[in-house]
Amino acid sequence: MIVIHSEEHRLQAGRSELNDGQLVPCYEKPARADIVRARIEAVGLGPIVEPTRHGFAPLERVHDAGYLGFLRTAWDDWVTEHGADIDALPLNWVAPGMARRRVPRSIDGRLGFYSFDAGTPITAGTWRAATAAADSALTGADHLRAGDRSAFALCRPPGHHAGHAFYGGYCFLNNAAIAAQALRDGGATRVAVLDVDYHHGNGTQEIFWERGDVLFVSLHADPIDEFPYFCGHADETGTGAGDGANLNLTLPWGTDWGGYARALETAAARIGGFGADALVLSLGADTYGGDPISRFRLLSEDFLRMGAAIAGIGLPTLFVMEGGYAVDDLGVNVANVLTGFLDA
């Protein structure tokens, strides 16, 4: 399996995030990608290559142009107002009932306009790291179009919480959605996106909410209890042309492989009936029982079973890295999914 990875991921190295009412060191850090890459090399999963640059156009197929412009200049604008000694985090947000018609001039206002949390710092290297991650996903899509059975885009920062014109949840550009759109633009009639991260892929859902040509299926902790809280419920099924093309499978805290496997079987059946030409797999390994910010109970060997189940869907599959914060075990868990897929 070809693995696409850019060392530019290191440029996104936030110093702190707001968690449990206080600023703490960022859970989303460069060591996450480093340990996954090291494990892939150790077990010989496949060649690791740098991504091909794809330019700005594929990003604009998914994201708002004004939002992309904000991301490109946000750090410089922050430094102009506040200096470079602290990362850029929002101070306030648009609440229900408040007008959201004009983009503020102040960088503090724009941070609140485009973000939905205070856990996603913008730094000097955010834009370069995020675009390198998107290029990794796009390069993976290129390999699927060329006939490969699978590819793994080792993306960092992750992407599934980023929407058409918003960021949060450690995500700035939606790598999986960008790849799915590129597959459509490259000739795929229908594409399925399966999100196995512990947290709901709210950004991916929002991007394809009115689309019938891209199926979004997500297995995740019930948002009545868990981040991102405000979407990801089972009754959210899409609208317009996208009515029925969105499936949320919510699971309770404490879910182990037995419960997870049943939900994954339901997801596979839905994807199998959709008639997709390709599958984009948002691969979060924060379903692991030892993850510090999640509450499922999957074991490392369960990720082998997960990979085999995904292979059983029978589609060309692009794996796109999302979450997973038990850093010491992350490499094993991610590699197990890929190994389970390849050995099935």
C-alpha positions as CSV (number, residue, x, y, z in Angstrom):
1,M,0.0,0.0,0.0
2,I,1.4,3.4,-1.0
3,V,1.7,5.8,1.9
4,I,1.8,9.6,1.3
5,H,3.2,11.8,3.9
6,S,4.8,15.2,4.1
7,E,7.4,16.3,6.7
8,E,5.7,19.7,6.5
9,H,3.2,18.4,9.1
10,R,5.8,19.5,11.7
11,L,5.1,23.2,10.9
12,Q,1.8,22.8,12.8
13,A,2.9,22.6,16.4
14,G,0.4,24.4,18.6
15,R,1.5,25.4,22.1
16,S,-1.8,25.2,23.9
17,E,-5.5,24.5,23.6
18,L,-8.4,25.3,25.9
19,N,-9.6,22.0,27.5
20,D,-11.5,21.5,30.8
21,G,-11.6,25.2,31.4
22,Q,-7.8,25.7,31.2
23,L,-5.0,26.1,28.7
24,V,-3.2,22.7,28.3
25,P,-0.5,21.4,25.9
26,C,-2.0,20.4,22.6
27,Y,-3.1,16.8,22.2
28,E,-2.7,17.1,18.4
29,K,1.1,17.3,18.0
30,P,3.8,16.2,15.6
31,A,4.7,13.1,17.5
32,R,1.4,11.6,16.3
33,A,2.4,11.4,12.7
34,D,6.0,10.5,13.6
35,I,5.0,7.4,15.5
36,V,2.6,6.2,12.8
37,R,5.3,6.6,10.1
38,A,7.8,4.8,12.3
39,R,5.4,1.8,12.7
40,I,4.7,1.7,9.0
41,E,8.4,1.6,8.3
42,A,9.0,-1.1,10.9
43,V,6.4,-3.5,9.5
44,G,7.1,-2.7,5.9
45,L,3.6,-1.8,4.9
46,G,4.6,-0.1,1.7
47,P,6.7,2.7,0.1
48,I,6.3,6.2,1.7
49,V,6.3,9.1,-0.8
50,E,6.0,12.9,-0.6
51,P,2.7,14.3,-1.9
52,T,2.4,16.0,-5.3
53,R,1.4,19.6,-5.2
54,H,-2.1,20.2,-6.5
55,G,-2.5,23.9,-6.1
56,F,-5.4,25.9,-4.9
57,A,-8.2,24.8,-7.2
58,P,-9.0,21.5,-5.5
59,L,-9.4,23.3,-2.2
60,E,-11.9,25.7,-3.7
61,R,-14.0,22.8,-4.9
62,V,-14.8,22.1,-1.2
63,H,-14.0,25.3,0.8
64,D,-15.3,28.9,0.6
65,A,-12.8,31.2,-1.0
66,G,-13.1,33.8,1.7
67,Y,-12.4,31.2,4.4
68,L,-9.3,30.0,2.5
69,G,-8.1,33.5,2.3
70,F,-8.5,33.9,6.0
71,L,-6.5,30.8,6.7
72,R,-3.6,32.0,4.4
73,T,-3.2,35.3,6.3
74,A,-4.5,34.6,9.8
75,W,-1.1,34.1,11.4
76,D,0.4,37.2,9.9
77,D,-2.7,39.2,10.9
78,W,-2.5,37.8,14.4
79,V,1.1,38.7,14.8
80,T,0.4,42.3,13.6
81,E,-2.2,42.7,16.4
82,H,-0.8,40.5,19.2
83,G,2.8,39.4,18.4
84,A,4.2,35.9,17.9
85,D,4.6,34.8,21.5
86,I,1.2,33.1,21.7
87,D,-0.8,31.1,19.2
88,A,-4.0,32.5,17.6
89,L,-7.1,31.3,19.5
90,P,-10.6,32.8,19.3
91,L,-12.0,35.0,22.0
92,N,-15.7,34.9,21.1
93,W,-18.1,33.2,18.6
94,V,-21.3,33.9,16.8
95,A,-24.2,32.6,18.9
96,P,-27.7,31.6,17.7
97,G,-29.7,34.7,16.9
98,M,-26.6,36.9,16.2
99,A,-26.2,38.2,12.7
100,R,-23.4,36.5,10.7
101,R,-23.5,38.7,7.6
102,R,-20.2,40.6,7.7
103,V,-16.7,39.3,8.2
104,P,-15.1,41.4,10.9
105,R,-11.9,43.4,10.1
106,S,-10.2,42.5,13.4
107,I,-8.3,39.2,13.5
108,D,-10.0,38.4,16.8
109,G,-13.4,38.8,15.2
110,R,-12.4,36.7,12.2
111,L,-11.1,33.9,14.4
112,G,-14.5,33.8,16.1
113,F,-16.3,34.1,12.7
114,Y,-14.7,31.1,11.2
115,S,-14.0,28.8,14.2
116,F,-16.2,26.7,16.5
117,D,-13.8,25.9,19.3
118,A,-10.8,27.2,21.3
119,G,-8.8,24.0,20.9
120,T,-7.4,24.6,17.4
121,P,-4.6,27.1,17.5
122,I,-3.4,28.8,14.3
123,T,0.4,29.0,14.2
124,A,3.1,30.3,11.9
125,G,3.1,27.0,10.0
126,T,-0.6,26.1,10.0
127,W,-1.3,27.0,6.3
128,R,1.7,25.1,4.9
129,A,1.0,22.1,7.1
130,A,-2.7,22.0,6.2
131,T,-2.1,22.3,2.5
132,A,0.5,19.6,2.6
133,A,-2.0,17.3,4.3
134,A,-4.6,18.1,1.6
135,D,-2.0,17.4,-1.0
136,S,-1.3,14.0,0.6
137,A,-5.0,13.1,0.4
138,L,-5.2,14.3,-3.2
139,T,-2.1,12.3,-4.1
140,G,-3.8,9.3,-2.6
141,A,-6.9,9.9,-4.8
142,D,-4.5,10.1,-7.8
143,H,-3.3,6.6,-7.0
144,L,-6.9,5.2,-6.7
145,R,-7.7,6.8,-10.1
146,A,-4.6,5.1,-11.5
147,G,-5.9,1.7,-10.5
148,D,-4.4,1.1,-7.0
149,R,-6.6,-1.0,-4.7
150,S,-5.7,1.2,-1.7
151,A,-3.6,4.1,-0.5
152,F,-2.9,5.8,2.9
153,A,-2.7,9.5,3.2
154,L,-0.9,10.1,6.5
155,C,-2.3,13.6,7.0
156,R,-1.6,15.9,9.8
157,P,-3.3,18.2,10.8
158,P,-6.5,16.1,10.5
159,G,-9.5,17.4,8.6
160,H,-12.9,15.9,9.2
161,H,-14.1,18.6,11.6
162,A,-13.4,21.4,9.0
163,G,-16.5,22.5,7.0
164,H,-17.1,24.6,3.9
165,A,-16.2,27.8,5.8
166,F,-15.2,26.8,9.4
167,Y,-12.4,25.1,11.3
168,G,-12.1,23.4,14.7
169,G,-11.4,20.1,16.3
170,Y,-7.8,20.4,15.3
171,C,-8.9,20.6,11.6
172,F,-8.5,23.4,9.0
173,L,-8.9,21.8,5.6
174,N,-11.1,18.7,5.1
175,N,-8.7,16.3,3.6
176,A,-11.2,13.5,3.2
177,A,-13.8,15.7,1.5
178,I,-11.2,17.2,-0.8
179,A,-10.1,13.7,-1.9
180,A,-13.7,12.6,-2.3
181,Q,-14.5,15.6,-4.5
182,A,-11.3,15.0,-6.5
183,L,-12.4,11.4,-7.1
184,R,-15.8,12.7,-8.4
185,D,-14.1,15.2,-10.6
186,G,-11.8,12.5,-11.9
187,G,-14.7,10.4,-13.1
188,A,-16.2,8.5,-10.2
189,T,-20.0,8.6,-10.5
190,R,-20.5,8.1,-6.7
191,V,-18.1,8.1,-3.8
192,A,-18.7,6.9,-0.2
193,V,-16.9,8.5,2.8
194,L,-16.8,6.3,5.9
195,D,-15.7,8.0,9.1
196,V,-14.5,5.7,12.0
197,D,-13.1,8.4,14.2
198,Y,-14.4,8.5,17.8
199,H,-15.8,12.0,17.1
200,H,-18.5,12.8,14.5
201,G,-17.1,14.2,11.3
202,N,-19.3,17.3,11.4
203,G,-17.3,19.1,8.7
204,T,-17.6,16.3,6.2
205,Q,-21.4,16.0,6.9
206,E,-21.9,19.7,6.4
207,I,-19.9,19.8,3.1
208,F,-22.0,16.9,1.5
209,W,-25.3,17.6,3.3
210,E,-27.2,18.4,0.1
211,R,-25.3,16.0,-2.2
212,G,-26.7,12.7,-3.4
213,D,-23.5,11.7,-5.2
214,V,-21.4,11.4,-2.0
215,L,-22.6,9.1,0.8
216,F,-21.3,10.0,4.3
217,V,-21.5,7.4,7.0
218,S,-20.1,8.0,10.4
219,L,-19.6,5.8,13.5
220,H,-19.0,7.9,16.6
221,A,-19.7,8.7,20.2
222,D,-23.2,10.0,20.7
223,P,-23.0,13.8,20.4
224,I,-25.6,14.2,23.2
225,D,-22.6,13.5,25.4
226,E,-19.5,14.1,23.3
227,F,-17.8,16.6,21.1
228,P,-18.8,18.1,18.7
229,Y,-22.1,18.1,20.6
230,F,-24.3,20.0,18.1
231,C,-24.6,17.6,15.2
232,G,-24.0,13.9,14.4
233,H,-27.4,12.6,15.6
234,A,-29.1,9.6,14.0
235,D,-32.0,11.7,12.7
236,E,-29.6,13.8,10.5
237,T,-30.0,12.2,7.1
238,G,-29.3,15.0,4.6
239,T,-31.6,17.3,2.7
240,G,-32.6,18.1,-0.9
241,A,-30.6,15.9,-3.3
242,G,-28.7,14.6,-0.3
243,D,-31.8,13.3,1.5
244,G,-30.8,9.7,2.7
245,A,-27.1,10.1,1.8
246,N,-26.1,10.8,5.4
247,L,-26.0,8.0,8.0
248,N,-24.9,8.7,11.6
249,L,-24.4,5.6,13.8
250,T,-24.1,6.9,17.3
251,L,-22.6,4.7,20.1
252,P,-22.5,5.1,23.9
253,W,-19.5,5.6,26.1
254,G,-17.8,2.3,26.9
255,T,-18.5,0.7,23.4
256,D,-16.2,-2.3,22.9
257,W,-15.5,-4.3,19.7
258,G,-18.8,-6.2,19.9
259,G,-21.0,-3.1,19.7
260,Y,-18.6,-1.4,17.3
261,A,-18.5,-4.4,14.9
262,R,-22.3,-4.4,14.7
263,A,-22.4,-0.7,13.8
264,L,-19.6,-1.2,11.2
265,E,-21.6,-4.1,9.6
266,T,-24.5,-1.7,9.3
267,A,-22.3,0.9,7.7
268,A,-20.8,-1.6,5.3
269,A,-24.2,-2.7,4.2
270,R,-25.3,0.9,3.5
271,I,-22.2,1.6,1.5
272,G,-22.6,-1.6,-0.4
273,G,-26.1,-0.6,-1.5
274,F,-25.0,2.9,-2.6
275,G,-23.2,1.9,-5.7
276,A,-20.0,3.8,-5.0
277,D,-17.0,3.6,-7.3
278,A,-14.5,4.4,-4.4
279,L,-14.4,4.7,-0.7
280,V,-12.6,7.4,1.4
281,L,-12.0,6.2,4.9
282,S,-11.5,8.8,7.6
283,L,-9.2,6.9,9.9
284,G,-9.3,8.0,13.5
285,A,-7.8,5.6,16.0
286,D,-9.2,7.5,19.1
287,T,-11.7,4.7,19.5
288,Y,-8.8,2.9,21.4
289,G,-9.5,2.2,25.0
290,G,-6.4,4.0,26.1
291,D,-7.1,7.3,24.3
292,P,-6.9,10.2,26.7
293,I,-9.8,12.2,25.3
294,S,-12.2,9.4,24.2
295,R,-14.3,6.8,26.0
296,F,-14.6,3.7,23.8
297,R,-12.8,0.5,24.7
298,L,-11.4,-1.0,21.5
299,L,-8.2,-3.0,21.8
300,S,-5.2,-2.9,19.5
301,E,-6.1,-6.3,18.0
302,D,-9.6,-4.9,17.2
303,F,-8.1,-2.6,14.7
304,L,-7.0,-5.6,12.6
305,R,-10.6,-6.8,12.6
306,M,-11.7,-3.2,11.6
307,G,-9.3,-3.3,8.6
308,A,-10.6,-6.7,7.4
309,A,-14.2,-5.4,7.7
310,I,-13.4,-2.4,5.6
311,A,-11.8,-4.6,3.0
312,G,-15.0,-6.6,2.9
313,I,-16.8,-3.6,1.4
314,G,-14.9,-4.4,-1.8
315,L,-14.1,-0.9,-3.0
316,P,-10.9,0.9,-3.9
317,T,-10.1,2.6,-0.6
318,L,-8.2,5.7,0.3
319,F,-7.4,5.9,4.0
320,V,-7.0,9.4,5.4
321,M,-5.6,10.0,8.8
322,E,-7.8,11.8,11.3
323,G,-7.6,11.5,15.2
324,G,-5.9,9.4,17.8
325,Y,-4.1,10.8,20.8
326,A,-2.8,7.8,22.7
327,V,0.5,8.5,21.1
328,D,2.5,5.5,22.3
329,D,0.0,3.1,20.8
330,L,-1.1,5.1,17.8
331,G,1.4,3.6,15.4
332,V,0.4,0.0,16.2
333,N,-3.3,0.8,16.0
334,V,-3.2,2.6,12.7
335,A,-0.9,0.0,11.1
336,N,-3.2,-2.8,12.3
337,V,-6.1,-1.3,10.4
338,L,-4.0,-1.2,7.2
339,T,-2.6,-4.6,7.8
340,G,-6.0,-6.1,8.4
341,F,-7.2,-4.5,5.2
342,L,-4.3,-5.9,3.1
343,D,-4.5,-9.4,4.6
344,A,-8.2,-9.8,4.1
